[in-house]
Amino acid sequence: MAAEENLMDTWESHILELRGSRKNGHIYKEMSDVLRNKNHMFSPQEVQEKIHNLTNKYKAEKKKIGPTGGTPSEWPHFRKIQSFLGSFKCHNNESLMEESTSKPKEQ
């Protein structure tokens, strides 16, 4: 469990870097090094895969909750990941729906 917590903390601290460029190999390497210093031996590829899996799990949980907030997620990592992924439009279906249906501003 400590490994997942440290991974999420490291992910959160690198979130803007990961969102900025298409080629993130060097960032996953940095993250792998940070985790290695905390005695978690993940290769850069493993870090990338774990983040991918956690992102997909977060999206599935968010979908289960629905746009009205429904039943809170019982997944223990939901709140942590929501705290740093939830602000991005691509993970916020309500704002995307609202944006796509609203009238364009007149100039």
Buried (B, 14 or more C-beta within 10 A) or exposed (E): EEBBBBBBBBBBEBBEEBEEEEEBEEBBBBBBEBBEEEEBEBEBEBBBEBBEEBBEBBBEBBEEBEEEEEEEBEBEBBEBBBEBBEEEEEBBBEEEEEEEEEEEEEE
